[in-house]
Amino acid sequence: MSDQAGNTRADAALEAERDEAAAELTGTETDTVATEAAVTGGVVVGHDDSDHARDALVWAAALAERASWPLHVVRAWRIVTAPQPASWEPGYVPPLADYEAAVQADLEADVVAVLGAERAAGVTCHVVHAAPAQALIEAARGADLLVVGARGRGGFAGLLLGSVSDQVTRHAPCAVTVVRDGGEG
């Protein structure tokens, strides 16, 4: 398979994910949830609460501290991946903003669990209603470095790279580091 054919398929997959995420947004709800992370410099790390994402977060935090760069943690989400918001009850579907708040709370708790409260206090957490690769590539536009784990929650354990890490290494507008198992900072 040629690189051009592989890139064409990758671009088509990314476009399909964008369309699927956009289909969840209707009416004025697009104004109430973030569809991209605004980053101005520093390290962006993708986090989906997988073991690989935790390793990437530890590595990225250590680098950001050594370089005195800001650390931005990005979690992409959709309704099907979001935790149930507190406002959920049978027969009632909460607004997207409630799902976004639940994802934000989960991400912040995960960052504290991995880094500790003191280190997590200086971290900026972004939750983005978009496909994971799209969210990270767009956040990387303002970053100095993008860090991802080798694989996330989906995919096959035998692969060297997951689909998101493969996409960002091909399309990110800044340097990318892929942290493999047990990456230490």
PATIGU-483071 format. One record per residue (C-alpha): x, y, z. Coordinates in nm, 2 decimals, always signed. Example, Ala and Ser with C-alpha at 12.3 -4.5 7.8 and 13.67 -1.06 7.14 Angstrom:
2
[[+1.23 -0.45 +0.78]]
[[+1.37 -0.11 +0.71]]
//
This chain:
185
[[+0.00 +0.00 +0.00]]
[[+0.14 +0.34 -0.09]]
[[+0.17 +0.62 +0.16]]
[[-0.07 +0.83 -0.04]]
[[-0.34 +0.56 -0.03]]
[[-0.29 +0.52 +0.34]]
[[-0.31 +0.90 +0.40]]
[[-0.63 +0.92 +0.18]]
[[-0.79 +0.64 +0.39]]
[[-0.67 +0.81 +0.71]]
[[-0.82 +1.14 +0.60]]
[[-1.15 +0.98 +0.51]]
[[-1.16 +0.81 +0.85]]
[[-1.09 +1.14 +1.03]]
[[-1.36 +1.31 +0.82]]
[[-1.61 +1.04 +0.91]]
[[-1.54 +1.08 +1.28]]
[[-1.59 +1.46 +1.25]]
[[-1.93 +1.40 +1.08]]
[[-2.04 +1.15 +1.34]]
[[-1.95 +1.39 +1.63]]
[[-2.11 +1.69 +1.46]]
[[-2.43 +1.49 +1.41]]
[[-2.47 +1.48 +1.79]]
[[-2.48 +1.85 +1.81]]
[[-2.81 +2.01 +1.72]]
[[-2.95 +2.36 +1.73]]
[[-2.79 +2.60 +1.98]]
[[-2.62 +2.33 +2.18]]
[[-2.31 +2.38 +1.96]]
[[-2.27 +2.71 +2.15]]
[[-2.27 +2.54 +2.50]]
[[-2.01 +2.27 +2.46]]
[[-1.65 +2.30 +2.35]]
[[-1.57 +2.15 +2.01]]
[[-1.20 +2.24 +2.03]]
[[-0.93 +2.31 +2.29]]
[[-0.77 +2.65 +2.27]]
[[-0.40 +2.60 +2.36]]
[[-0.13 +2.86 +2.35]]
[[+0.21 +2.69 +2.39]]
[[+0.33 +2.41 +2.61]]
[[+0.26 +2.04 +2.61]]
[[-0.08 +1.88 +2.51]]
[[-0.14 +1.53 +2.62]]
[[-0.44 +1.31 +2.52]]
[[-0.61 +1.13 +2.80]]
[[-0.88 +0.86 +2.78]]
[[-0.81 +0.70 +3.12]]
[[-0.63 +0.40 +2.97]]
[[-0.31 +0.27 +3.11]]
[[-0.12 +0.41 +2.81]]
[[-0.28 +0.75 +2.86]]
[[-0.18 +0.75 +3.23]]
[[+0.18 +0.67 +3.12]]
[[+0.17 +0.95 +2.87]]
[[+0.03 +1.19 +3.13]]
[[+0.31 +1.11 +3.37]]
[[+0.57 +1.16 +3.10]]
[[+0.42 +1.48 +2.97]]
[[+0.39 +1.63 +3.32]]
[[+0.76 +1.56 +3.40]]
[[+0.87 +1.72 +3.07]]
[[+0.64 +2.02 +3.12]]
[[+0.78 +2.07 +3.47]]
[[+1.14 +2.05 +3.35]]
[[+1.08 +2.29 +3.06]]
[[+0.86 +2.52 +3.26]]
[[+0.59 +2.48 +3.00]]
[[+0.22 +2.47 +3.07]]
[[+0.05 +2.13 +3.06]]
[[-0.28 +2.08 +2.88]]
[[-0.47 +1.75 +2.92]]
[[-0.73 +1.69 +2.64]]
[[-1.01 +1.44 +2.66]]
[[-1.24 +1.39 +2.36]]
[[-1.59 +1.27 +2.42]]
[[-1.93 +1.18 +2.28]]
[[-2.25 +1.10 +2.45]]
[[-2.18 +0.73 +2.42]]
[[-1.84 +0.77 +2.60]]
[[-1.95 +1.03 +2.86]]
[[-2.03 +0.94 +3.21]]
[[-2.39 +0.97 +3.32]]
[[-2.45 +1.33 +3.44]]
[[-2.60 +1.39 +3.79]]
[[-2.91 +1.54 +3.62]]
[[-2.99 +1.21 +3.44]]
[[-3.30 +1.03 +3.54]]
[[-3.53 +0.78 +3.37]]
[[-3.72 +0.94 +3.08]]
[[-3.50 +1.25 +3.08]]
[[-3.21 +1.31 +2.85]]
[[-2.99 +1.59 +3.00]]
[[-2.85 +1.86 +2.78]]
[[-2.50 +1.82 +2.63]]
[[-2.36 +2.07 +2.87]]
[[-2.45 +1.83 +3.16]]
[[-2.26 +1.55 +2.99]]
[[-1.97 +1.79 +2.93]]
[[-1.96 +1.88 +3.30]]
[[-1.95 +1.51 +3.39]]
[[-1.66 +1.45 +3.15]]
[[-1.48 +1.75 +3.29]]
[[-1.52 +1.62 +3.65]]
[[-1.40 +1.28 +3.55]]
[[-1.09 +1.41 +3.37]]
[[-1.00 +1.64 +3.66]]
[[-1.03 +1.35 +3.90]]
[[-0.82 +1.13 +3.68]]
[[-0.55 +1.39 +3.65]]
[[-0.54 +1.43 +4.03]]
[[-0.53 +1.05 +4.07]]
[[-0.23 +1.02 +3.84]]
[[-0.03 +1.33 +3.93]]
[[-0.15 +1.41 +4.29]]
[[-0.34 +1.72 +4.39]]
[[-0.04 +1.95 +4.41]]
[[+0.09 +1.88 +4.06]]
[[-0.26 +1.87 +3.91]]
[[-0.33 +2.22 +4.04]]
[[-0.12 +2.37 +3.76]]
[[-0.27 +2.16 +3.48]]
[[-0.54 +2.29 +3.24]]
[[-0.80 +2.02 +3.15]]
[[-0.99 +2.05 +2.83]]
[[-1.29 +1.84 +2.73]]
[[-1.38 +1.85 +2.36]]
[[-1.69 +1.71 +2.19]]
[[-1.52 +1.57 +1.89]]
[[-1.34 +1.26 +1.76]]
[[-1.02 +1.20 +1.96]]
[[-0.77 +1.24 +1.67]]
[[-0.95 +1.55 +1.56]]
[[-0.95 +1.70 +1.91]]
[[-0.58 +1.64 +1.96]]
[[-0.47 +1.76 +1.61]]
[[-0.67 +2.08 +1.66]]
[[-0.53 +2.14 +2.01]]
[[-0.18 +2.08 +1.88]]
[[-0.21 +2.38 +1.65]]
[[-0.11 +2.60 +1.95]]
[[+0.12 +2.36 +2.12]]
[[+0.49 +2.30 +2.13]]
[[+0.45 +1.93 +2.17]]
[[+0.17 +1.67 +2.15]]
[[+0.20 +1.36 +2.37]]
[[-0.01 +1.05 +2.33]]
[[+0.00 +0.69 +2.46]]
[[+0.08 +0.42 +2.22]]
[[-0.28 +0.28 +2.24]]
[[-0.60 +0.39 +2.41]]
[[-0.92 +0.22 +2.53]]
[[-1.01 +0.08 +2.19]]
[[-0.83 -0.12 +1.93]]
[[-0.63 -0.44 +1.94]]
[[-0.36 -0.51 +2.21]]
[[-0.11 -0.65 +1.95]]
[[-0.09 -0.32 +1.75]]
[[+0.22 -0.10 +1.80]]
[[+0.01 +0.21 +1.76]]
[[-0.36 +0.27 +1.81]]
[[-0.57 +0.45 +1.55]]
[[-0.55 +0.79 +1.74]]
[[-0.17 +0.78 +1.79]]
[[-0.13 +0.68 +1.42]]
[[-0.35 +0.97 +1.31]]
[[-0.18 +1.23 +1.52]]
[[+0.17 +1.12 +1.42]]
[[+0.06 +1.17 +1.05]]
[[-0.13 +1.50 +1.08]]
[[-0.03 +1.70 +1.39]]
[[+0.11 +2.04 +1.32]]
[[+0.38 +2.01 +1.59]]
[[+0.62 +1.75 +1.72]]
[[+0.46 +1.44 +1.86]]
[[+0.59 +1.19 +2.13]]
[[+0.42 +0.85 +2.16]]
[[+0.48 +0.71 +2.50]]
[[+0.49 +0.33 +2.52]]
[[+0.43 +0.11 +2.82]]
[[+0.58 +0.24 +3.14]]
[[+0.71 +0.56 +2.99]]
[[+0.88 +0.74 +3.28]]
[[+0.93 +1.11 +3.31]]
//
